[in-house]
Structure formats: structure tokens, C-alpha cells
Amino acid sequence: MTDRDYTETFLRRYGCSEEEVSTLLGAYDRIADSETAADCWIRAADMYAASETCDWNEVLRCGRQAGETVGVHPYTADLLTVIRLSAWLKARYAARGIPESIFHDSMADVKYKLDECRLVKGICGTFVGSWYSGFFNLTRFALGRLQFEVLPFGHEYTGRGRTLTPDSKAINVHIPRTGTPLGKADCDDAYARAGEFFRDAVSPPVFMCHSWLLFPEHSRLLPPNSNIRRFMSEYEIVESGMYADNAQAWRLFDTEETDPDKLPADSSLRRTYIQYFKSGGVMGWGFGVRFQ
């Protein structure tokens, strides 16, 4: 299978539209047909092939240089670099005996970020290319509905018979934007899978999460049956705060617009936040710990 065939197969596997496939393959062809641009791609691939712990930002820089040579947007170049190098990543999963299903769940994140970039920026690509370093150095994995990696806890905590220091290891939780509800059964399954997957690194399991979803104000803003409120309730909030402004609203509204009168109001959550903004509210975040 050629690199181009692999790229097309990848895009179709994860449900990209015909327009997205056409746009991204068109960008691929522009890079591949230029010797100068293709050389940059080869350098990026050589770096990652040599070591999964290579400088990921340098890999992206080579990919962006390839795109720049032929007028491909940096976000598009980043996405194509991620997709091309996923072939090497898949081989590393196999070499380590990690199930292929985990590879496919992890790489589904490419489509989530593509959707996000298209909605927020109007570009087929990803505006968070550096995010993928965790996947490509094999420290971050999707295990069902959630994504996980082992990191230092970074805080002091005593409670529930446990004491955690900043150096204690914990399983860090990411909540990808999948387009599906954050249901309890799916989350419980993901936590159980993560506890087993990382059992040699963190036992018994302890999870931590830093997210706008854990903003304590949600207990007041959202109804009791809210999936976000239920998700947050399973964490003991260790620290929380407010952002300086509502620039993070793109995570909820798929736009960089912050004027509440111009934000889409097509869901109850969005309408709740619009009213919150109009009353002078600012988005916030929470850091919490969850025990299995």
C-alpha cells in the first residue's frame, strides 16, 4: 500500500466526508508532487522512524515546511503529518503487543480534531498538532470513551485514606470531543480499562482530570441529570479557578466568537452558558481526583 493509499484508507476508516477526503488528498498530492516539499516529509518520517521520543515539534516543523513550499495551510500539513506517521505508530503498537483496537480508538482522535478545526477555523486540518506528541511517544491512549496517560499528580492531597504528593503517579484523564454523550456506563468502562492497562504504573488506580468540565459552577448552572455534572461529581475538586476571559468558549460553541448575542443557541448547554455570559459570568476550570 502506498503512502497515499494509506492516507485515503485512514480518512475513510474514521468517517471523513467526501469533501474532506478530496481536500486532504489534494493537499497530499501537492506536497508529494514537489521534490522539495517531499524531502521535508521524508525528514519528518525519518525523525519519527528513528525514535518515538524524537522532538515532536521538530517533526511538525518539517511537515509544515513541506506544506509551506506548495501553499498548503499549516493546520492541514499538521494533520497530514499525523496521518502519515500513524503507519509507524501502528507498527510500534504491534511490536509492544498493544491491541490494534486501542490504536484505532486512539487515532479516532484525528477525526475529532479535524471536525473541531473545520468548525472553529474553517480549515481541514488540526490547530493542536503538538497535542499528538502523547499518542506518538506511546504515553497517551484512548481506552473506550476517554483518553489516559500516567503523569505526576502535581498537587498535595490527603483524603479517603490516601496521601498524594506532587511526585505521586496518577492516571490523567482527557475527555475527547467524540460527538457522543458522556454517559456513565461508557465512562465506567473506560476507567476500568485504564486501571487494568496502567496497573503496573499506578496501583491501586487513581485518576486526575483538569478540564473546563470540572468547573464547580456547573453544580449550580446545570440540571441534576446533566452528564457533565454527573462526570464532575465523581471527582473531588482539589483546585479550581476562572479563566481571564471567555476565549475558551470555542470548546463549547465551535467558534472563536465571544459575544453572547452572536453565539449559537441550539442546545440547552449552549443556552445556559449564553445566559451565564450575559450575566457577567466567565468560564472556569477544575482539577479533581477520582479513586476507583
N, C-alpha and C positions, 0 to 999 in steps of 0.2 A: 504494500500500500504506500503510495507517495504521500509526502507531507500534505499536499493539497487535499488528497482524498481523505486523509486522517482528519484534517480540519473540517471538511464538509460533513463527514460522518459524526464528528463531535457535535457540531452545531445542530444537526438534525436529531441526534440522540436526546439532546436536552430541550427540544421543543422550540427551537428558533423558527420564526416565521420565514416565509419565502423571501420577504423583503430584507430581513436581517441576514439571511444566508447569502443573498445576492450582493448586498452591500459589503459584507465582510470578505467574501471570496474575491470581490472586485479589488478590494484593498490588498488582499493577499497577492493577487496576480501582479499588481503594480509593483510591489516590493520584489517578488520573485523574478520578475522580468528585467529588473535593474541589477546589473552586476555589482554596482557599488552598494546598493541597498541590501542585496542578498548577502554580501560579505559581512555586513553588520549583523544580520540574523545568524550567520554562521558563528560569529564571535560569541553572541549571546548563548547559542546552543552549546558551544564548546565549554564555556564557563560552567554552565549547569551540569553538563555531562561529566565534567571533571570532579565536581563535588556538590552535594546538595546543600552544603553550608557556605557556598560561594556568596559574594556580595550581591544580594538580590537587586539592590538599587542600580548596581552597575549593569546587571543583566537587562533591566528595564531601560537603562540609558542607551544601550546598544540597540534594543528594539525600537526605541523612539527615534534614534538616529537613522535607522533603516526607513522608518515612516517619513521622517522629515525630508529625506532625499527625494522622495517621489510625491510629496504633498499629502501623505496620509496623516490624519489627526493623531496626536499623541495618545489620546484615550483609546482609539481604535488600534493603534500599534501595540499598546499595553495588552489589550485583550488578545490579539493575535499571538503575541509572545507567550502569554499564559497558556493558550490552547496548544500551540506547537510544542512547548516544553512539557505539557502534560503526558506526552508519549513516554518521555524519560521517567517521569514521576510514576507512571503506571508500572513500568518495569521495576522500579525500586520497591513499590508495594509488593510485587510478586516475589522479589528477592528476599524480602523480610517476612514473607508468609502472611501478609495482611490481606484479608479477603477483598476480592475485587469489588464487592458490593460497597465497601467503605470508600474505595476510590471513587466510584460513581456518585455516591452520596456527597462526597467532598467536592467533586468537580461540578456538581449541580449548582454550586455557588456562583460559577461563572455566568450562568443564565440569570441568576438573581441580580448580580451586579450589572449585567447587560441591561436588564429591564430598568433598573434604577438609573443608569446613566442615560438611557434613551428618554425616560420620563423627565428627569431633572435637568439634564444638559442638552437634550435633543440630539445626541450623538450615539451611534452604535459603538460601544466600547466600554471601558471602565475608568472611572475617575479615582479609583482607590487601588491602583496597581500594586503599591507597596504592601497592601493587605495580604497578598498571596504568599509572602515570604514564609508565613507559618505553615501553609499547606506544603510548599515545595521543599522546606527543610525537614518535613515529616515530624512536626511537633503538633500541628493542629489537624483535627479530624472531625468530619461530620459523622455522628453516630445516631441515625434516625433524625428526629426533628431539630436537634440542637447541635452545636459545634463545641469542641472541647480541646483544651491544651493544659498542660501542667506548668504552673508558674509559681514564683514565690508569693505568699499571701500579701505581704507588703503592709500589714497593719498589726496592731496588738489586739488580741481578743481573748476574753475569758468568759465562758458561759457554757451551760449544758454539759458540764463535766469535761470541757475541752479547753485547752490553752493553746493559742496560736501566736506565733511571733512573726515579724516581717519576713523571716527566712523560712518559715514553715511552707511546705509544698501544699498546693491546693489545685483542684481541677477548675480551671477558668471556663466560664460558660459564655458562649456567643449565641445570640438569637437571630438566625438569618431571616431575611425577608423572603419567605417562600411563597407567599400568596395564600397560605392555608392557615386555619385558626391555630392559635397557641393552646391547643387542647390539653387537658390534664393527662389523659391516657398516653398520648404521644410523648409528652414531656417526661412522664414517669418512666416510660420505656427507654427514652434516651439517657436519663440519669442512670438507670440500671446498667445499660450497655457501657456507659462511660466508666462506672465503678469497676466493672469487670475488665475493661480494656486497659485501664491505668492502675490495676490493682498492685502491680509491683512498685509503682512510684508513689501512690497515695493510698494508704490503707490504715484504718477504715476511710471510706471516701468522705471528702469534704469539698463542697463546691463554693465558688465565689463568682460574683457577677457584678459588673459595673455597667450600668445602662440607664438611658432615659426611662425605660420601662419600670425601673425600680424607684422612680421619683415618689417620695412619700405622699405628696399631694394627691396622688391617684386614689388614695383611700377616701378622699373627700369628693373628688371630681367624678369618679367612675362608679357605676352601679355595682351592687354586690355580685352579680353574675358575670361581670367582666372577666375575660380571660387574662387580661393584663393585671387586673387587681388580684386575681387568684394566683397568678405566677409570682407576683411580688410578695404576696402573703406567706409564701413558703420560704422566704429569706428573712433573716434577721438583719435589719439595716444597720450597718456599722458606721456609715458615713453618708452624708447627702449634701447637696448644695444646689444653687441656682446657676444657670449659665448667665453670661454677661448680657446676652440679648437672645432673640429668638431665631438666630441663624441656623440652629439645629432643626428648625421646623420642616426642612426638606425631608427628614426621615419619615414624617407623617403625611405630608401634603404633596410630595413629589414635585416640588417647585422651590426655587430659591426666593420666591416672593414671600415677604413677611407681613405685608399689610393685611390685617384680618378681613377687611372688606373685599379683598381680591382672592382669598383662598378658597379652594373647592370645599363645598359643604355637603358632600354626597355620602357621608356615613355619620353615625351617631358620635363616634370618637372624634372625627374632624369637627363636627358642630360643637361638641363640648369644648374642644380646645380653642375654637374661634371665639366663643363666648368668654373663655378664660383670658385670652389675649386682649379682648376688648375691655375687660375689667382691669387691665394693667398687669395681668399675670405674665410670668416669664417661665420658659421651660426649665426643667431641672433634671437631676440625676440622683441615683442612689448606688451605693456599694453595699452588697449584702453577702451573708454567708448562709449556706444551707447544708445541713447534715443529712446523710442518707438514713 
